[in-house]
Amino acid sequence: METRVIHHILSWIRIMRINSKAFTIIELLFVIIIIGILATVALPKFSESYKQSLISKAQSKVSAIRSGLQVYKNKHILQGLPPYPTALDSDNNHLFDQVLPSAITPGTSSGDWQKIGTNQYKYILNDGYIVFRYNNSNGQFSCDPNLSSDSSLCDYF
């Protein structure tokens, strides 16, 4: 049914175009309506894709932090030292430098990390944030659903 209607409209537009050298107001309105419909369908999909890419980026970094904690633990156990660092970073401008080869510089935009307290970190999304806690007694780096903007975000970690 829809394809017949579109076909009929396009046939009508072709007939109109034969008799005219310029676009009619109906043709312009029709194109604007189609662009509006496509935009309302595409924009929510784009927004969700962007959020998923930020979550994937966070998952990758959290995995690297956890792996770095394991390397730190193994190295320090062999040396007879405490297995876990007391803090993941040496200062607030070089996050995770105790367990990652390259420190993360904190920021305020989507996809950035912030230190929000002793052994607490925030990962910023475009419409919220995820809070992580580091427990230096057992080496756990985990998502805190009570402090995150949406507790279901912790399901990804």
TORNU-320290 format. One record per residue (C-alpha): residue number from 1; z, y, x. Coordinates in nm, 4 decimals. Each point is the difference from the previous one (the first is absolute). Last residue first. Layout:
% TORNU-320290
{atom NUM, {Z, Y, X}},
...
% end
This chain:
% TORNU-320290
{atom 157, {3.4224, -0.4416, 3.1019}},
{atom 156, {-0.2484, 0.0473, -0.2867}},
{atom 155, {0.2761, -0.0698, -0.2538}},
{atom 154, {0.1794, 0.3068, 0.1404}},
{atom 153, {-0.2430, 0.2180, -0.1963}},
{atom 152, {0.1558, -0.1385, -0.3193}},
{atom 151, {0.3083, 0.2152, 0.0629}},
{atom 150, {-0.1966, 0.3183, -0.0623}},
{atom 149, {0.1109, 0.3208, 0.1771}},
{atom 148, {0.1790, -0.2086, 0.2628}},
{atom 147, {0.3781, 0.0383, 0.0368}},
{atom 146, {0.1138, -0.2937, -0.2125}},
{atom 145, {-0.2953, -0.2182, 0.1026}},
{atom 144, {0.1009, 0.0110, 0.3684}},
{atom 143, {-0.2762, -0.1566, 0.2088}},
{atom 142, {0.1071, -0.2012, 0.3006}},
{atom 141, {0.0296, 0.0107, 0.3772}},
{atom 140, {0.2474, -0.2760, 0.0879}},
{atom 139, {0.1311, -0.0202, 0.3571}},
{atom 138, {0.3262, -0.1754, -0.0957}},
{atom 137, {0.2670, 0.2506, 0.1074}},
{atom 136, {-0.2450, 0.2888, 0.0412}},
{atom 135, {-0.0907, 0.0065, -0.3680}},
{atom 134, {-0.3098, 0.2177, -0.0383}},
{atom 133, {-0.0641, 0.1478, -0.3402}},
{atom 132, {-0.3335, 0.0811, -0.1628}},
{atom 131, {-0.0776, 0.2534, -0.2731}},
{atom 130, {-0.3352, 0.0065, -0.1796}},
{atom 129, {-0.1463, 0.3246, -0.1317}},
{atom 128, {-0.1714, 0.1567, -0.2982}},
{atom 127, {-0.3331, 0.1228, -0.1331}},
{atom 126, {-0.2237, 0.0268, 0.3085}},
{atom 125, {0.2237, -0.2377, 0.1946}},
{atom 124, {0.2597, 0.0993, 0.2590}},
{atom 123, {0.1830, -0.2615, 0.2072}},
{atom 122, {0.3704, 0.0838, 0.0279}},
{atom 121, {0.2329, -0.1276, 0.2700}},
{atom 120, {0.3694, -0.0799, 0.0198}},
{atom 119, {0.1739, -0.1115, 0.3232}},
{atom 118, {0.2280, 0.3041, -0.0034}},
{atom 117, {-0.1590, 0.2254, -0.2567}},
{atom 116, {-0.3297, 0.1258, -0.1374}},
{atom 115, {-0.2369, -0.0832, 0.2871}},
{atom 114, {-0.3497, 0.0774, -0.1231}},
{atom 113, {-0.3220, -0.2003, -0.0004}},
{atom 112, {-0.3468, 0.1238, -0.0970}},
{atom 111, {-0.2655, -0.1613, -0.2206}},
{atom 110, {-0.0072, 0.2875, -0.2484}},
{atom 109, {0.1077, 0.3195, 0.1716}},
{atom 108, {0.3379, 0.1198, 0.1341}},
{atom 107, {-0.0063, -0.1220, 0.3575}},
{atom 106, {0.1904, -0.2004, 0.2620}},
{atom 105, {-0.1693, -0.0904, 0.3290}},
{atom 104, {-0.0124, -0.3761, 0.0427}},
{atom 103, {0.0863, -0.1389, 0.3416}},
{atom 102, {-0.2496, -0.2094, 0.1916}},
{atom 101, {0.0935, -0.3399, 0.1467}},
{atom 100, {0.2241, -0.0674, -0.3000}},
{atom 99, {0.3618, -0.1264, 0.0063}},
{atom 98, {0.2101, 0.2775, 0.1579}},
{atom 97, {-0.2617, 0.2660, -0.0820}},
{atom 96, {0.0506, -0.0577, -0.3741}},
{atom 95, {-0.0251, 0.3711, -0.0838}},
{atom 94, {-0.0576, 0.2549, 0.2750}},
{atom 93, {0.0942, 0.3454, -0.1323}},
{atom 92, {0.3397, -0.0968, -0.1431}},
{atom 91, {0.1287, -0.1336, 0.3328}},
{atom 90, {0.0361, -0.3251, 0.1957}},
{atom 89, {-0.1358, -0.2146, -0.2801}},
{atom 88, {0.0742, -0.3362, -0.1567}},
{atom 87, {0.3754, 0.0429, 0.0259}},
{atom 86, {0.2837, -0.2299, 0.1151}},
{atom 85, {-0.2627, -0.2276, 0.1517}},
{atom 84, {0.0316, -0.3697, -0.0781}},
{atom 83, {0.0718, -0.3035, 0.2174}},
{atom 82, {0.2961, 0.1332, 0.2001}},
{atom 81, {-0.0691, -0.0692, 0.3702}},
{atom 80, {0.0033, -0.3316, 0.1898}},
{atom 79, {-0.3398, 0.0682, 0.1571}},
{atom 78, {-0.1635, -0.2882, -0.1875}},
{atom 77, {0.1619, 0.1260, -0.3218}},
{atom 76, {-0.1418, 0.3456, 0.0701}},
{atom 75, {-0.3625, -0.1113, 0.0293}},
{atom 74, {0.0165, -0.2253, -0.3054}},
{atom 73, {0.1632, 0.2706, -0.2144}},
{atom 72, {-0.2407, 0.2740, 0.1104}},
{atom 71, {-0.2978, -0.2270, -0.0712}},
{atom 70, {0.1434, -0.0815, -0.3425}},
{atom 69, {0.0630, 0.3682, -0.0759}},
{atom 68, {-0.3559, 0.0824, 0.1047}},
{atom 67, {-0.1282, -0.2600, -0.2453}},
{atom 66, {0.2032, 0.1643, -0.2766}},
{atom 65, {-0.1337, 0.3425, 0.0957}},
{atom 64, {-0.3591, -0.1298, 0.0128}},
{atom 63, {0.0387, -0.1599, -0.3443}},
{atom 62, {0.1415, 0.3255, -0.1352}},
{atom 61, {-0.3011, 0.1860, 0.1465}},
{atom 60, {-0.2517, -0.2369, -0.1600}},
{atom 59, {0.1767, 0.0054, -0.3351}},
{atom 58, {0.0097, 0.3812, 0.0119}},
{atom 57, {-0.3772, 0.0178, 0.0589}},
{atom 56, {-0.0555, -0.2457, -0.2828}},
{atom 55, {0.2164, 0.2170, -0.2282}},
{atom 54, {-0.2037, 0.3070, 0.0956}},
{atom 53, {-0.3255, -0.1881, -0.0702}},
{atom 52, {0.1363, -0.1113, -0.3378}},
{atom 51, {0.0814, 0.3613, -0.0900}},
{atom 50, {-0.3535, 0.1088, 0.0916}},
{atom 49, {-0.1511, -0.2804, -0.2076}},
{atom 48, {0.2155, 0.1035, -0.2979}},
{atom 47, {-0.1210, 0.3596, 0.0278}},
{atom 46, {-0.3632, -0.1100, 0.0292}},
{atom 45, {0.0265, -0.2208, -0.3078}},
{atom 44, {0.1597, 0.2849, -0.1960}},
{atom 43, {-0.2864, 0.2300, 0.1080}},
{atom 42, {-0.2887, -0.2356, -0.0829}},
{atom 41, {0.0285, -0.0433, -0.3781}},
{atom 40, {0.0718, 0.3619, -0.0855}},
{atom 39, {-0.2684, 0.1085, 0.2472}},
{atom 38, {-0.2646, -0.2282, -0.1515}},
{atom 37, {0.0696, 0.1389, -0.3485}},
{atom 36, {-0.0187, 0.3576, 0.1263}},
{atom 35, {-0.3280, -0.0672, 0.1839}},
{atom 34, {-0.1461, -0.1466, -0.3197}},
{atom 33, {0.1153, 0.3016, -0.2033}},
{atom 32, {-0.1469, 0.2427, 0.2551}},
{atom 31, {-0.3347, -0.1842, -0.0076}},
{atom 30, {-0.0133, 0.0134, -0.3819}},
{atom 29, {0.0979, 0.3657, 0.0000}},
{atom 28, {-0.2817, 0.0812, 0.2419}},
{atom 27, {-0.2532, -0.1906, -0.2073}},
{atom 26, {0.1181, 0.1689, -0.3192}},
{atom 25, {-0.0208, 0.3440, 0.1657}},
{atom 24, {-0.3630, -0.0682, 0.0793}},
{atom 23, {-0.1215, -0.0551, 0.3521}},
{atom 22, {-0.3076, 0.1928, 0.1064}},
{atom 21, {-0.3806, -0.0607, 0.0021}},
{atom 20, {-0.0179, -0.1137, -0.3608}},
{atom 19, {-0.2310, -0.2020, -0.2266}},
{atom 18, {0.0035, -0.3171, 0.2091}},
{atom 17, {0.3739, 0.0391, 0.0589}},
{atom 16, {0.0786, -0.0151, -0.3726}},
{atom 15, {-0.1801, -0.3320, -0.0321}},
{atom 14, {0.1878, -0.1339, 0.3006}},
{atom 13, {0.3331, 0.1199, -0.1473}},
{atom 12, {-0.0755, -0.1807, -0.3274}},
{atom 11, {-0.0766, -0.3181, 0.1915}},
{atom 10, {0.3287, 0.0398, 0.1917}},
{atom 9, {0.1907, 0.0418, -0.3260}},
{atom 8, {-0.1645, -0.3096, -0.1517}},
{atom 7, {0.0722, -0.2073, 0.3142}},
{atom 6, {0.3636, 0.1167, -0.0042}},
{atom 5, {0.0311, -0.0982, -0.3646}},
{atom 4, {-0.1692, -0.3334, 0.0592}},
{atom 3, {0.2274, -0.0676, 0.3018}},
{atom 2, {0.3077, 0.0710, -0.2094}},
{atom 1, {-0.1026, -0.2486, -0.2712}},
% end
